[in-house]
Amino acid sequence: MSGLEMPPSGSPATEHAQQLAALPLRSYLDETVVPVLLQGLAALTRERPENPIDFLGNYLLKHNPRKAGGSLE
């Protein structure tokens, strides 16, 4: 499924998306972004790359838990 396709109505993915949409902003970010972002920032401080923005962007793409192959180590 591409990022533009919606899962079938009533599917667990649709229900989860609706639950996320109903969360307050802080809870939404804590549930979806903060865990992988904190890990990316920790890796950034360990490695101190020449281009930190590119490093962090690549880290987030590589470790996206919603894509196949992504992990929250």
All heavy atoms as a GROMACS GRO file, in nm:
protein
  553
    1MET      N    1   0.084  -0.118   0.000
    1MET     CA    2   0.000   0.000   0.000
    1MET      C    3   0.088   0.123   0.000
    1MET      O    4   0.178   0.136   0.081
    1MET     CB    5  -0.090  -0.006   0.124
    1MET     CG    6  -0.167   0.117   0.147
    1MET     SD    7  -0.294   0.110   0.277
    1MET     CE    8  -0.230   0.008   0.401
    2SER      N    9   0.064   0.218  -0.090
    2SER     CA   10   0.143   0.341  -0.094
    2SER      C   11   0.094   0.435   0.016
    2SER      O   12  -0.010   0.415   0.076
    2SER     CB   13   0.130   0.408  -0.231
    2SER     OG   14   0.006   0.473  -0.242
    3GLY      N   15   0.168   0.543   0.038
    3GLY     CA   16   0.132   0.639   0.141
    3GLY      C   17   0.002   0.712   0.113
    3GLY      O   18  -0.056   0.771   0.201
    4LEU      N   19  -0.049   0.705  -0.011
    4LEU     CA   20  -0.170   0.776  -0.046
    4LEU      C   21  -0.295   0.690  -0.036
    4LEU      O   22  -0.405   0.741  -0.034
    4LEU     CB   23  -0.159   0.831  -0.189
    4LEU     CG   24  -0.046   0.931  -0.211
    4LEU    CD1   25  -0.040   0.971  -0.358
    4LEU    CD2   26  -0.063   1.054  -0.124
    5GLU      N   27  -0.279   0.561  -0.031
    5GLU     CA   28  -0.395   0.471  -0.025
    5GLU      C   29  -0.441   0.457   0.119
    5GLU      O   30  -0.363   0.451   0.212
    5GLU     CB   31  -0.358   0.332  -0.079
    5GLU     CG   32  -0.322   0.333  -0.225
    5GLU     CD   33  -0.271   0.198  -0.273
    5GLU    OE1   34  -0.281   0.101  -0.197
    5GLU    OE2   35  -0.221   0.192  -0.384
    6MET      N   36  -0.572   0.453   0.137
    6MET     CA   37  -0.629   0.434   0.269
    6MET      C   38  -0.661   0.287   0.288
    6MET      O   39  -0.706   0.220   0.195
    6MET     CB   40  -0.757   0.516   0.284
    6MET     CG   41  -0.734   0.666   0.284
    6MET     SD   42  -0.634   0.721   0.424
    6MET     CE   43  -0.740   0.680   0.561
    7PRO      N   44  -0.640   0.233   0.408
    7PRO     CA   45  -0.678   0.095   0.433
    7PRO      C   46  -0.829   0.080   0.428
    7PRO      O   47  -0.902   0.179   0.443
    7PRO     CB   48  -0.624   0.068   0.574
    7PRO     CG   49  -0.588   0.199   0.631
    7PRO     CD   50  -0.580   0.298   0.520
    8PRO      N   51  -0.878  -0.042   0.408
    8PRO     CA   52  -1.022  -0.062   0.403
    8PRO      C   53  -1.089  -0.015   0.532
    8PRO      O   54  -1.033  -0.027   0.640
    8PRO     CB   55  -1.037  -0.213   0.388
    8PRO     CG   56  -0.904  -0.263   0.345
    8PRO     CD   57  -0.802  -0.164   0.392
    9SER      N   58  -1.208   0.041   0.516
    9SER     CA   59  -1.283   0.088   0.632
    9SER      C   60  -1.307  -0.027   0.728
    9SER      O   61  -1.340  -0.137   0.687
    9SER     CB   62  -1.416   0.148   0.586
    9SER     OG   63  -1.487   0.198   0.696
   10GLY      N   64  -1.290   0.000   0.858
   10GLY     CA   65  -1.312  -0.102   0.958
   10GLY      C   66  -1.189  -0.188   0.984
   10GLY      O   67  -1.189  -0.271   1.073
   11SER      N   68  -1.082  -0.168   0.908
   11SER     CA   69  -0.961  -0.246   0.929
   11SER      C   70  -0.889  -0.195   1.053
   11SER      O   71  -0.910  -0.081   1.096
   11SER     CB   72  -0.869  -0.237   0.807
   11SER     OG   73  -0.807  -0.110   0.803
   12PRO      N   74  -0.803  -0.277   1.113
   12PRO     CA   75  -0.727  -0.231   1.230
   12PRO      C   76  -0.645  -0.106   1.201
   12PRO      O   77  -0.632  -0.019   1.286
   12PRO     CB   78  -0.637  -0.349   1.263
   12PRO     CG   79  -0.707  -0.469   1.207
   12PRO     CD   80  -0.778  -0.417   1.084
   13ALA      N   81  -0.590  -0.095   1.080
   13ALA     CA   82  -0.511   0.023   1.045
   13ALA      C   83  -0.598   0.148   1.046
   13ALA      O   84  -0.555   0.255   1.092
   13ALA     CB   85  -0.445   0.004   0.909
   14THR      N   86  -0.721   0.138   0.994
   14THR     CA   87  -0.812   0.253   0.992
   14THR      C   88  -0.851   0.292   1.134
   14THR      O   89  -0.852   0.409   1.168
   14THR     CB   90  -0.938   0.221   0.910
   14THR    OG1   91  -0.900   0.193   0.776
   14THR    CG2   92  -1.035   0.338   0.911
   15GLU      N   93  -0.880   0.193   1.216
   15GLU     CA   94  -0.916   0.221   1.355
   15GLU      C   95  -0.800   0.288   1.428
   15GLU      O   96  -0.820   0.382   1.504
   15GLU     CB   97  -0.959   0.092   1.425
   15GLU     CG   98  -1.090   0.037   1.374
   15GLU     CD   99  -1.126  -0.097   1.434
   15GLU    OE1  100  -1.069  -0.133   1.539
   15GLU    OE2  101  -1.211  -0.166   1.376
   16HIS      N  102  -0.679   0.239   1.406
   16HIS     CA  103  -0.562   0.299   1.469
   16HIS      C  104  -0.543   0.443   1.422
   16HIS      O  105  -0.514   0.532   1.503
   16HIS     CB  106  -0.436   0.216   1.441
   16HIS     CG  107  -0.317   0.262   1.517
   16HIS    ND1  108  -0.214   0.329   1.457
   16HIS    CD2  109  -0.286   0.253   1.649
   16HIS    CE1  110  -0.124   0.359   1.549
   16HIS    NE2  111  -0.165   0.314   1.666
   17ALA      N  112  -0.561   0.468   1.293
   17ALA     CA  113  -0.548   0.604   1.240
   17ALA      C  114  -0.651   0.697   1.303
   17ALA      O  115  -0.621   0.812   1.335
   17ALA     CB  116  -0.562   0.602   1.088
   18GLN      N  117  -0.772   0.648   1.322
   18GLN     CA  118  -0.877   0.729   1.383
   18GLN      C  119  -0.845   0.758   1.530
   18GLN      O  120  -0.868   0.868   1.578
   18GLN     CB  121  -1.012   0.659   1.372
   18GLN     CG  122  -1.064   0.655   1.230
   18GLN     CD  123  -1.186   0.566   1.213
   18GLN    OE1  124  -1.217   0.484   1.300
   18GLN    NE2  125  -1.255   0.581   1.101
   19GLN      N  126  -0.788   0.659   1.600
   19GLN     CA  127  -0.748   0.680   1.739
   19GLN      C  128  -0.638   0.784   1.748
   19GLN      O  129  -0.641   0.871   1.836
   19GLN     CB  130  -0.703   0.548   1.802
   19GLN     CG  131  -0.814   0.449   1.824
   19GLN     CD  132  -0.764   0.311   1.863
   19GLN    OE1  133  -0.645   0.283   1.857
   19GLN    NE2  134  -0.855   0.225   1.904
   20LEU      N  135  -0.540   0.777   1.657
   20LEU     CA  136  -0.433   0.875   1.657
   20LEU      C  137  -0.486   1.015   1.628
   20LEU      O  138  -0.443   1.112   1.690
   20LEU     CB  139  -0.326   0.838   1.553
   20LEU     CG  140  -0.237   0.720   1.587
   20LEU    CD1  141  -0.145   0.688   1.470
   20LEU    CD2  142  -0.158   0.743   1.714
   21ALA      N  143  -0.580   1.026   1.536
   21ALA     CA  144  -0.636   1.156   1.499
   21ALA      C  145  -0.711   1.219   1.617
   21ALA      O  146  -0.718   1.342   1.626
   21ALA     CB  147  -0.728   1.141   1.378
   22ALA      N  148  -0.764   1.137   1.705
   22ALA     CA  149  -0.841   1.188   1.816
   22ALA      C  150  -0.754   1.230   1.935
   22ALA      O  151  -0.803   1.296   2.027
   22ALA     CB  152  -0.941   1.081   1.862
   23LEU      N  153  -0.627   1.197   1.933
   23LEU     CA  154  -0.539   1.229   2.045
   23LEU      C  155  -0.507   1.378   2.050
   23LEU      O  156  -0.497   1.444   1.946
   23LEU     CB  157  -0.406   1.154   2.031
   23LEU     CG  158  -0.408   1.003   2.052
   23LEU    CD1  159  -0.271   0.944   2.018
   23LEU    CD2  160  -0.446   0.969   2.196
   24PRO      N  161  -0.484   1.430   2.170
   24PRO     CA  162  -0.432   1.567   2.179
   24PRO      C  163  -0.293   1.572   2.113
   24PRO      O  164  -0.224   1.470   2.102
   24PRO     CB  165  -0.420   1.591   2.330
   24PRO     CG  166  -0.504   1.486   2.394
   24PRO     CD  167  -0.509   1.371   2.300
   25LEU      N  168  -0.251   1.689   2.071
   25LEU     CA  169  -0.127   1.705   1.996
   25LEU      C  170  -0.007   1.641   2.066
   25LEU      O  171   0.068   1.565   2.006
   25LEU     CB  172  -0.099   1.853   1.971
   25LEU     CG  173   0.028   1.886   1.896
   25LEU    CD1  174   0.029   1.819   1.759
   25LEU    CD2  175   0.044   2.035   1.883
   26ARG      N  176   0.012   1.670   2.192
   26ARG     CA  177   0.129   1.616   2.266
   26ARG      C  178   0.125   1.464   2.270
   26ARG      O  179   0.228   1.398   2.248
   26ARG     CB  180   0.131   1.675   2.407
   26ARG     CG  181   0.241   1.621   2.495
   26ARG     CD  182   0.378   1.667   2.443
   26ARG     NE  183   0.485   1.608   2.515
   26ARG     CZ  184   0.559   1.671   2.604
   26ARG    NH1  185   0.537   1.797   2.631
   26ARG    NH2  186   0.656   1.610   2.665
   27SER      N  187   0.010   1.407   2.294
   27SER     CA  188  -0.003   1.261   2.297
   27SER      C  189   0.024   1.200   2.161
   27SER      O  190   0.088   1.095   2.150
   27SER     CB  191  -0.142   1.220   2.346
   27SER     OG  192  -0.162   1.264   2.477
   28TYR      N  193  -0.024   1.265   2.056
   28TYR     CA  194   0.000   1.218   1.920
   28TYR      C  195   0.150   1.214   1.891
   28TYR      O  196   0.203   1.114   1.841
   28TYR     CB  197  -0.071   1.309   1.820
   28TYR     CG  198  -0.033   1.282   1.677
   28TYR    CD1  199  -0.085   1.171   1.609
   28TYR    CD2  200   0.056   1.364   1.611
   28TYR    CE1  201  -0.048   1.145   1.478
   28TYR    CE2  202   0.094   1.338   1.480
   28TYR     CZ  203   0.040   1.228   1.414
   28TYR     OH  204   0.079   1.202   1.285
   29LEU      N  205   0.220   1.323   1.923
   29LEU     CA  206   0.364   1.327   1.899
   29LEU      C  207   0.438   1.224   1.985
   29LEU      O  208   0.529   1.157   1.937
   29LEU     CB  209   0.418   1.468   1.926
   29LEU     CG  210   0.374   1.576   1.828
   29LEU    CD1  211   0.421   1.712   1.875
   29LEU    CD2  212   0.423   1.546   1.688
   30ASP      N  213   0.398   1.212   2.111
   30ASP     CA  214   0.462   1.114   2.200
   30ASP      C  215   0.443   0.972   2.149
   30ASP      O  216   0.532   0.888   2.166
   30ASP     CB  217   0.405   1.124   2.342
   30ASP     CG  218   0.456   1.246   2.417
   30ASP    OD1  219   0.556   1.306   2.373
   30ASP    OD2  220   0.395   1.281   2.520
   31GLU      N  221   0.332   0.946   2.087
   31GLU     CA  222   0.303   0.811   2.037
   31GLU      C  223   0.369   0.782   1.903
   31GLU      O  224   0.410   0.670   1.876
   31GLU     CB  225   0.151   0.795   2.024
   31GLU     CG  226   0.109   0.665   1.961
   31GLU     CD  227   0.030   0.577   2.053
   31GLU    OE1  228   0.002   0.617   2.167
   31GLU    OE2  229  -0.003   0.467   2.009
   32THR      N  230   0.382   0.883   1.818
   32THR     CA  231   0.422   0.857   1.680
   32THR      C  232   0.563   0.903   1.644
   32THR      O  233   0.628   0.840   1.561
   32THR     CB  234   0.324   0.924   1.582
   32THR    OG1  235   0.323   1.064   1.607
   32THR    CG2  236   0.185   0.866   1.595
   33VAL      N  237   0.610   1.012   1.702
   33VAL     CA  238   0.735   1.073   1.656
   33VAL      C  239   0.847   1.068   1.761
   33VAL      O  240   0.961   1.038   1.728
   33VAL     CB  241   0.710   1.220   1.614
   33VAL    CG1  242   0.838   1.289   1.574
   33VAL    CG2  243   0.607   1.226   1.503
   34VAL      N  244   0.812   1.098   1.884
   34VAL     CA  245   0.914   1.116   1.987
   34VAL      C  246   1.006   0.995   2.006
   34VAL      O  247   1.128   1.013   2.014
   34VAL     CB  248   0.849   1.161   2.120
   34VAL    CG1  249   0.949   1.160   2.234
   34VAL    CG2  250   0.788   1.299   2.104
   35PRO      N  251   0.956   0.872   2.010
   35PRO     CA  252   1.049   0.760   2.034
   35PRO      C  253   1.162   0.752   1.931
   35PRO      O  254   1.280   0.745   1.969
   35PRO     CB  255   0.958   0.636   2.029
   35PRO     CG  256   0.823   0.687   2.066
   35PRO     CD  257   0.816   0.826   2.007
   36VAL      N  258   1.128   0.756   1.804
   36VAL     CA  259   1.232   0.745   1.701
   36VAL      C  260   1.313   0.873   1.692
   36VAL      O  261   1.434   0.870   1.664
   36VAL     CB  262   1.172   0.702   1.565
   36VAL    CG1  263   1.090   0.811   1.503
   36VAL    CG2  264   1.281   0.656   1.470
   37LEU      N  265   1.252   0.987   1.719
   37LEU     CA  266   1.325   1.114   1.716
   37LEU      C  267   1.432   1.118   1.824
   37LEU      O  268   1.546   1.159   1.799
   37LEU     CB  269   1.228   1.232   1.731
   37LEU     CG  270   1.291   1.370   1.727
   37LEU    CD1  271   1.364   1.395   1.596
   37LEU    CD2  272   1.184   1.476   1.748
   38LEU      N  273   1.398   1.074   1.945
   38LEU     CA  274   1.496   1.072   2.053
   38LEU      C  275   1.612   0.978   2.020
   38LEU      O  276   1.729   1.010   2.049
   38LEU     CB  277   1.431   1.031   2.185
   38LEU     CG  278   1.337   1.134   2.246
   38LEU    CD1  279   1.271   1.078   2.372
   38LEU    CD2  280   1.410   1.264   2.276
   39GLN      N  281   1.582   0.864   1.960
   39GLN     CA  282   1.688   0.772   1.921
   39GLN      C  283   1.777   0.835   1.814
   39GLN      O  284   1.899   0.820   1.817
   39GLN     CB  285   1.630   0.641   1.872
   39GLN     CG  286   1.566   0.560   1.982
   39GLN     CD  287   1.499   0.435   1.930
   39GLN    OE1  288   1.496   0.410   1.811
   39GLN    NE2  289   1.445   0.357   2.021
   40GLY      N  290   1.716   0.905   1.720
   40GLY     CA  291   1.791   0.971   1.616
   40GLY      C  292   1.880   1.082   1.672
   40GLY      O  293   1.995   1.098   1.630
   41LEU      N  294   1.828   1.157   1.768
   41LEU     CA  295   1.908   1.262   1.830
   41LEU      C  296   2.024   1.203   1.910
   41LEU      O  297   2.135   1.260   1.912
   41LEU     CB  298   1.820   1.350   1.918
   41LEU     CG  299   1.719   1.437   1.843
   41LEU    CD1  300   1.624   1.506   1.941
   41LEU    CD2  301   1.790   1.540   1.756
   42ALA      N  302   2.001   1.090   1.975
   42ALA     CA  303   2.109   1.024   2.049
   42ALA      C  304   2.218   0.978   1.952
   42ALA      O  305   2.338   0.995   1.979
   42ALA     CB  306   2.053   0.906   2.128
   43ALA      N  307   2.178   0.919   1.839
   43ALA     CA  308   2.276   0.876   1.739
   43ALA      C  309   2.351   0.997   1.683
   43ALA      O  310   2.473   0.992   1.660
   43ALA     CB  311   2.207   0.800   1.627
   44LEU      N  312   2.281   1.106   1.665
   44LEU     CA  313   2.341   1.230   1.615
   44LEU      C  314   2.449   1.280   1.710
   44LEU      O  315   2.559   1.318   1.667
   44LEU     CB  316   2.231   1.335   1.597
   44LEU     CG  317   2.270   1.471   1.543
   44LEU    CD1  318   2.309   1.461   1.397
   44LEU    CD2  319   2.155   1.568   1.561
   45THR      N  320   2.421   1.279   1.839
   45THR     CA  321   2.520   1.328   1.936
   45THR      C  322   2.639   1.234   1.948
   45THR      O  323   2.751   1.279   1.974
   45THR     CB  324   2.457   1.351   2.074
   45THR    OG1  325   2.401   1.230   2.123
   45THR    CG2  326   2.349   1.457   2.068
   46ARG      N  327   2.616   1.104   1.929
   46ARG     CA  328   2.728   1.008   1.933
   46ARG      C  329   2.820   1.026   1.813
   46ARG      O  330   2.941   1.027   1.827
   46ARG     CB  331   2.676   0.864   1.933
   46ARG     CG  332   2.630   0.813   2.066
   46ARG     CD  333   2.607   0.662   2.063
   46ARG     NE  334   2.520   0.617   1.957
   46ARG     CZ  335   2.387   0.609   1.963
   46ARG    NH1  336   2.325   0.643   2.074
   46ARG    NH2  337   2.316   0.566   1.862
   47GLU      N  338   2.761   1.041   1.696
   47GLU     CA  339   2.840   1.043   1.572
   47GLU      C  340   2.887   1.183   1.531
   47GLU      O  341   2.986   1.195   1.459
   47GLU     CB  342   2.760   0.978   1.460
   47GLU     CG  343   2.732   0.832   1.491
   47GLU     CD  344   2.681   0.755   1.373
   47GLU    OE1  345   2.710   0.793   1.257
   47GLU    OE2  346   2.610   0.656   1.396
   48ARG      N  347   2.815   1.286   1.571
   48ARG     CA  348   2.848   1.424   1.537
   48ARG      C  349   2.891   1.441   1.391
   48ARG      O  350   3.003   1.481   1.360
   48ARG     CB  351   2.956   1.477   1.630
   48ARG     CG  352   2.907   1.480   1.773
   48ARG     CD  353   3.007   1.544   1.865
   48ARG     NE  354   2.959   1.535   2.000
   48ARG     CZ  355   2.922   1.640   2.072
   48ARG    NH1  356   2.926   1.760   2.020
   48ARG    NH2  357   2.879   1.624   2.195
   49PRO      N  358   2.799   1.410   1.299
   49PRO     CA  359   2.833   1.417   1.157
   49PRO      C  360   2.852   1.561   1.110
   49PRO      O  361   2.805   1.656   1.174
   49PRO     CB  362   2.711   1.354   1.089
   49PRO     CG  363   2.599   1.384   1.184
   49PRO     CD  364   2.660   1.374   1.321
   50GLU      N  365   2.917   1.575   0.996
   50GLU     CA  366   2.941   1.708   0.939
   50GLU      C  367   2.809   1.776   0.901
   50GLU      O  368   2.795   1.896   0.915
   50GLU     CB  369   3.029   1.694   0.815
   50GLU     CG  370   3.073   1.826   0.758
   50GLU     CD  371   3.173   1.809   0.645
   50GLU    OE1  372   3.264   1.727   0.658
   50GLU    OE2  373   3.155   1.878   0.543
   51ASN      N  374   2.712   1.699   0.852
   51ASN     CA  375   2.582   1.755   0.815
   51ASN      C  376   2.474   1.691   0.903
   51ASN      O  377   2.414   1.590   0.866
   51ASN     CB  378   2.554   1.731   0.667
   51ASN     CG  379   2.434   1.811   0.620
   51ASN    OD1  380   2.345   1.842   0.699
   51ASN    ND2  381   2.431   1.844   0.492
   52PRO      N  382   2.446   1.749   1.020
   52PRO     CA  383   2.353   1.687   1.114
   52PRO      C  384   2.209   1.678   1.064
   52PRO      O  385   2.138   1.583   1.098
   52PRO     CB  386   2.364   1.774   1.239
   52PRO     CG  387   2.423   1.902   1.193
   52PRO     CD  388   2.504   1.872   1.072
   53ILE      N  389   2.166   1.774   0.984
   53ILE     CA  390   2.028   1.771   0.933
   53ILE      C  391   2.008   1.652   0.840
   53ILE      O  392   1.911   1.577   0.852
   53ILE     CB  393   1.991   1.903   0.862
   53ILE    CG1  394   2.007   2.022   0.957
   53ILE    CG2  395   1.850   1.896   0.804
   53ILE    CD1  396   1.921   2.018   1.081
   54ASP      N  397   2.101   1.634   0.746
   54ASP     CA  398   2.093   1.517   0.657
   54ASP      C  399   2.101   1.388   0.736
   54ASP      O  400   2.029   1.292   0.708
   54ASP     CB  401   2.204   1.520   0.552
   54ASP     CG  402   2.176   1.620   0.440
   54ASP    OD1  403   2.062   1.668   0.429
   54ASP    OD2  404   2.271   1.648   0.364
   55PHE      N  405   2.192   1.383   0.833
   55PHE     CA  406   2.207   1.263   0.914
   55PHE      C  407   2.076   1.228   0.983
   55PHE      O  408   2.030   1.113   0.978
   55PHE     CB  409   2.318   1.283   1.018
   55PHE     CG  410   2.333   1.166   1.111
   55PHE    CD1  411   2.420   1.062   1.079
   55PHE    CD2  412   2.261   1.158   1.230
   55PHE    CE1  413   2.433   0.953   1.164
   55PHE    CE2  414   2.274   1.049   1.315
   55PHE     CZ  415   2.361   0.946   1.282
   56LEU      N  416   2.015   1.326   1.049
   56LEU     CA  417   1.891   1.300   1.123
   56LEU      C  418   1.778   1.261   1.028
   56LEU      O  419   1.703   1.168   1.056
   56LEU     CB  420   1.852   1.422   1.207
   56LEU     CG  421   1.729   1.404   1.296
   56LEU    CD1  422   1.747   1.288   1.393
   56LEU    CD2  423   1.700   1.533   1.370
   57GLY      N  424   1.768   1.330   0.916
   57GLY     CA  425   1.664   1.295   0.819
   57GLY      C  426   1.680   1.152   0.768
   57GLY      O  427   1.584   1.076   0.762
   58ASN      N  428   1.803   1.115   0.735
   58ASN     CA  429   1.828   0.978   0.688
   58ASN      C  430   1.802   0.876   0.798
   58ASN      O  431   1.748   0.768   0.774
   58ASN     CB  432   1.971   0.965   0.636
   58ASN     CG  433   1.989   1.036   0.504
   58ASN    OD1  434   1.897   1.043   0.423
   58ASN    ND2  435   2.107   1.090   0.482
   59TYR      N  436   1.840   0.910   0.922
   59TYR     CA  437   1.815   0.820   1.034
   59TYR      C  438   1.665   0.795   1.050
   59TYR      O  439   1.621   0.680   1.066
   59TYR     CB  440   1.871   0.879   1.164
   59TYR     CG  441   1.854   0.786   1.281
   59TYR    CD1  442   1.955   0.699   1.319
   59TYR    CD2  443   1.735   0.784   1.354
   59TYR    CE1  444   1.938   0.611   1.424
   59TYR    CE2  445   1.717   0.697   1.459
   59TYR     CZ  446   1.819   0.610   1.494
   59TYR     OH  447   1.800   0.522   1.598
   60LEU      N  448   1.586   0.902   1.046
   60LEU     CA  449   1.441   0.888   1.064
   60LEU      C  450   1.380   0.804   0.952
   60LEU      O  451   1.292   0.721   0.977
   60LEU     CB  452   1.375   1.025   1.072
   60LEU     CG  453   1.411   1.109   1.195
   60LEU    CD1  454   1.353   1.249   1.182
   60LEU    CD2  455   1.367   1.041   1.323
   61LEU      N  456   1.426   0.826   0.830
   61LEU     CA  457   1.373   0.746   0.718
   61LEU      C  458   1.413   0.599   0.732
   61LEU      O  459   1.331   0.510   0.710
   61LEU     CB  460   1.424   0.802   0.585
   61LEU     CG  461   1.366   0.936   0.544
   61LEU    CD1  462   1.441   0.992   0.424
   61LEU    CD2  463   1.218   0.925   0.516
   62LYS      N  464   1.535   0.574   0.771
   62LYS     CA  465   1.584   0.437   0.783
   62LYS      C  466   1.518   0.363   0.899
   62LYS      O  467   1.494   0.243   0.891
   62LYS     CB  468   1.735   0.438   0.803
   62LYS     CG  469   1.796   0.301   0.814
   62LYS     CD  470   1.947   0.311   0.830
   62LYS     CE  471   2.006   0.172   0.846
   62LYS     NZ  472   2.150   0.178   0.874
   63HIS      N  473   1.488   0.432   1.008
   63HIS     CA  474   1.435   0.368   1.128
   63HIS      C  475   1.286   0.391   1.149
   63HIS      O  476   1.236   0.372   1.260
   63HIS     CB  477   1.514   0.416   1.250
   63HIS     CG  478   1.656   0.371   1.247
   63HIS    ND1  479   1.755   0.444   1.185
   63HIS    CD2  480   1.714   0.260   1.296
   63HIS    CE1  481   1.869   0.380   1.197
   63HIS    NE2  482   1.848   0.268   1.263
   64ASN      N  483   1.216   0.429   1.044
   64ASN     CA  484   1.071   0.451   1.052
   64ASN      C  485   1.003   0.319   1.091
   64ASN      O  486   1.003   0.224   1.014
   64ASN     CB  487   1.019   0.500   0.917
   64ASN     CG  488   0.871   0.526   0.917
   64ASN    OD1  489   0.801   0.497   1.014
   64ASN    ND2  490   0.823   0.580   0.808
   65PRO      N  491   0.942   0.312   1.209
   65PRO     CA  492   0.880   0.186   1.253
   65PRO      C  493   0.754   0.150   1.173
   65PRO      O  494   0.706   0.038   1.182
   65PRO     CB  495   0.846   0.211   1.399
   65PRO     CG  496   0.836   0.359   1.411
   65PRO     CD  497   0.931   0.417   1.310
   66ARG      N  498   0.702   0.241   1.093
   66ARG     CA  499   0.581   0.213   1.014
   66ARG      C  500   0.613   0.159   0.877
   66ARG      O  501   0.522   0.127   0.801
   66ARG     CB  502   0.499   0.341   1.004
   66ARG     CG  503   0.459   0.392   1.142
   66ARG     CD  504   0.363   0.500   1.128
   66ARG     NE  505   0.234   0.437   1.125
   66ARG     CZ  506   0.133   0.472   1.201
   66ARG    NH1  507   0.144   0.571   1.281
   66ARG    NH2  508   0.018   0.411   1.193
   67LYS      N  509   0.741   0.149   0.842
   67LYS     CA  510   0.782   0.092   0.713
   67LYS      C  511   0.849  -0.041   0.737
   67LYS      O  512   0.910  -0.062   0.840
   67LYS     CB  513   0.880   0.186   0.643
   67LYS     CG  514   0.818   0.315   0.594
   67LYS     CD  515   0.918   0.396   0.521
   67LYS     CE  516   0.912   0.357   0.375
   67LYS     NZ  517   0.998   0.438   0.290
   68ALA      N  518   0.840  -0.129   0.640
   68ALA     CA  519   0.910  -0.256   0.651
   68ALA      C  520   1.058  -0.230   0.667
   68ALA      O  521   1.116  -0.149   0.595
   68ALA     CB  522   0.884  -0.340   0.525
   69GLY      N  523   1.120  -0.298   0.762
   69GLY     CA  524   1.262  -0.283   0.782
   69GLY      C  525   1.298  -0.177   0.884
   69GLY      O  526   1.411  -0.169   0.927
   70GLY      N  527   1.203  -0.094   0.924
   70GLY     CA  528   1.230   0.006   1.025
   70GLY      C  529   1.232  -0.058   1.162
   70GLY      O  530   1.169  -0.160   1.185
   71SER      N  531   1.308  -0.001   1.254
   71SER     CA  532   1.315  -0.060   1.387
   71SER      C  533   1.333   0.049   1.492
   71SER      O  534   1.388   0.154   1.464
   71SER     CB  535   1.431  -0.158   1.396
   71SER     OG  536   1.553  -0.089   1.381
   72LEU      N  537   1.285   0.022   1.610
   72LEU     CA  538   1.311   0.106   1.724
   72LEU      C  539   1.406   0.031   1.815
   72LEU      O  540   1.365  -0.040   1.904
   72LEU     CB  541   1.182   0.140   1.800
   72LEU     CG  542   1.089   0.237   1.733
   72LEU    CD1  543   0.964   0.258   1.816
   72LEU    CD2  544   1.157   0.370   1.712
   73GLU      N  545   1.536   0.044   1.789
   73GLU     CA  546   1.637  -0.034   1.859
   73GLU      C  547   1.647   0.000   2.003
   73GLU      O  548   1.652   0.103   2.052
   73GLU     CB  549   1.773  -0.015   1.789
   73GLU     CG  550   1.766  -0.065   1.648
   73GLU     CD  551   1.885  -0.017   1.564
   73GLU    OE1  552   1.961   0.070   1.610
   73GLU    OE2  553   1.900  -0.067   1.454
   0.00000   0.00000   0.00000
